[in-house]
């Protein structure tokens, strides 16, 4: 099944292999031995949301029983293995910054080599 076309409405861009309304996670992702079970659970939670959902570390933490450090570690793990990209952005003329999250149900090919200076358009 071809991935759905990514949509960008909120601060999150989600690329899924299946239809919306439920979470469909490829077996190779669920069985990825690089990921802890905690990171797999956080990934499933992230994939369960629409693009219009506002994701922050705090909203992820408040959705479960894990503490701040556990969530930070799981998110870093997902970034390391190519399932999550978070890029800091600033609105033109504003001092406030925000993060754009790109969540994938399959990792990018070379997650460690991802360039840092990517724009929201090619995230």
Secondary structure as UniProt FT lines:
FT   STRAND          12..15
FT   HELIX           27..30
FT   TURN            33..34
FT   HELIX           37..47
FT   TURN            51..52
FT   HELIX           57..62
FT   HELIX           68..80
FT   TURN            81..82
FT   STRAND          84..90
FT   TURN            92..93
FT   STRAND          97..104
FT   TURN            109..110
FT   HELIX           111..113
FT   TURN            116..117
FT   TURN            121..122
//
